[in-house]
Amino acid sequence: MEEKIFGINPILEILKSTPERIQQVYLPVGDLKDKKALIYSLARHHNIKVQRIPPSKFSFFVGDVSHQGVIGIVSPYAYQSLESLLENWRRTKEKALFLILDGIEDPRNFGAIIRTANIAGAQGIFVPKHRSAPVNDAALKASAGALAHTPVCRVPNLVSLIEELKKEGLWIVGTDARAEQSLYSTDLTMDIAVVIGGEGKGMHQLVKK
């Protein structure tokens, strides 16, 4: 099922990282400058169909969404498997840093977390199949391009995931506003996975245990 992605930077990031996801790009008629010209050039380079339409037509496609005069028709985001994510980490032999998101449901919060994880050097992010924000246009925009460089893995059960990561030798660190120990005073130099609870509710009890 195809999706629409809006905005200059989100589409540029996909063109640079996973151009095979993009089926078609809509750009305005007339002269293209700066990043829009780059989008046109990259799309043509990857043999992606480019449709030039009057600026007034963009609202017909996307309504009142802020599109910056660029629309991309893309295939759904390809989540990484648990096996491939762990294998990539083993191959690099780097200290592990994974995030486990337990119920983050706002795509903009999701994207902001992805951006922070990328800056921190995280190898990946785990999310549950249910009760989790999707990887959509809002998340992509909020990630400021980091989604293209930080893989996301969707798993059926976070408790089972945590047990699997423990077997791999990772320490599990849970975040809680009522915790006695600050994250800043915690030793984060070991192989770890940090659990972040959802907006308002925090971590689920089974995950805490």
N, C-alpha and C positions, 0 to 999 in steps of 0.2 A: 504494500500500500504506500503510495507516494505521499510526501509531505511538502509543505511550503516553508522555505526559510527566507527571512527578510533581513535586509541591512547589508551594508558594504563589508564590514569586517567579518561577520559570520560566514558570508559566502566566500570571501577571499581565503579564509582559513581552510574551508573545505576544499577549495580548488588547489590549495598548496599541499594539503595532507592526504585527502581521500577524494580525488577528483572523480573517481568512478562512481561515487554516490550521486553526482549531479546529472540529471537527465536533460534539463533545459534551464536557460537563464533568460530573464526578461530585463532589458535595459531600455532607457528612454531614447527616442529618436533625437537626432542632432549631434553636435560635437560632444565627445566623451573626454573628460579630463581626469588626470590623476588616478585615483584608485578605480574609478569606473572604467577607465581606459585599460587598466591592468586586468580587471575582471574580464573584459572583452577579449583581450589578448590571450589570457590563460585558457579561457573557455574554447576559443578557436584552436589553440595549441592541442587541447585534449579532445578535439572533435566533438565538443558539446554544442548542441543547437542553441543559437542565440536569437531571440525574438526582440525586435525593436518596436516599441509601442509608444504612443503619445503619453506624456506625463499624466494627463487626466485619466488615463485608463487604469493606472495602478490601483486606485481606490476601488475600482470595480472588482479587482481580483482579491484584495485583502481588506477592504473596508477602511476603518480608521487607524489601522496598525501603522506604526512608524516604520516605513520601508526604505527610506533614503533613496528611492528610485531604483531599487534592485530587488528582484525576486528570483529565487532559485527553486526549482522543482527537484526534490531529492528523494532517494530511497531511504528507508528507515535506518536509524543508527544501528550499527552492528556491535552488540555487546560482546566483550571478551568472555571466554569460558574460564572457569576457575583453574583448570589444568594449564591452559596457556599462560595465564597471568603468573601462576607460581613457577612455571618452567622458565619464563622470561626472567624472573627474579633470581632463580637458582643459577642461571647462565651468567648473569652479571656479577654474581658473588658480592653484591653490595649489601650494606646494612638495610634490612627491610623496614619500610614505612608504608603501611597500608591504612586506609580509612574505612571504617564500617559505618554506614549511615543507617540508623535505626528509626526510620519513619520521617525523614525530611520530605515534606510534601510540596513545598513551594519551589517551583522551577528556578526562580531567581536566587533563592538561598542555595539551592543545589549548585547552580552555576558559580556562585561566589565561593563555595567550598571547593569546587574543582579548581578554581583559579588559585586559591591559597595552597591547596595540595600540590599543585604543579610547582609553585614557587618553593615549597618546602622539600621538593624532590621525591614526593610519594610515587611508588611504583604502580599504584592502582587504587581504585575505590570500589568497595562492595556495597550493593544495595539489595534490598529484598524485592521479590517479584511483585509483591502487593504492598500497599501503603507507602509508596515511594514516588517522588516526582519523576516524570519521564525525561528522557533526553530529547528536549524539543527546542524550538526556536528561542524561547525565553531563557532556557538554561544555557544554550550556546552563546547567546549575547552576553549574559552575565559572567560567563567564564572568560570572556575577552580573548578567545582563541585557545585557552588552555585545554579545552576538551579534546582538541586534535592531538594533544601530546600526553594526556593522562587517561589511560584506559579505564573503562567502567565495566564491572562484572555484576550481573544480576543472578542472585541465588534464591532457591526456594525457601531456605530456612537459615536464619542467622545463627541460631544456637549450634546447628550442625557445622556451619562454616567456622565458628569460633573453635570448636573441638578440632577441626581439621587443621586450622592454623597453629593450634597448640602442638599438635603432632609434628608440625614442621619446625618447631622450636621457637615460635613467636610468643612474646609476652602480650597479653591483652590489657589495654588501658582504657578504662571507662571514664567518660566525662560527666560530671554532675555538679549542678550549682551548689549543692549542699555538701560537697566533698570536703573532708578535713584537710586534705593535702592538695596544694596548688599544682597545676600542670607544670608550672615554671620551676618547681622544686623537685620534679620527678626526673629520674634518669631516663633519658630518651635515646641513649647511645646504643642500646641493644636492639635486636630485631623485634619490632613492635607493630601492633595493629591498634589504632585508636578508634574507640566507639563513640559516635556522636548521636545523641538522642534527637527525637523530632521536636518540632516547634511546639512549645507549650507543655507537652507531655513527657518529654525526656525519653530515657531508655525504657523499654518494656521490662517487666519483672524477670521474665525468663532469661533475657539477655543479661541483665544485671547479675544473675546467679552464676 
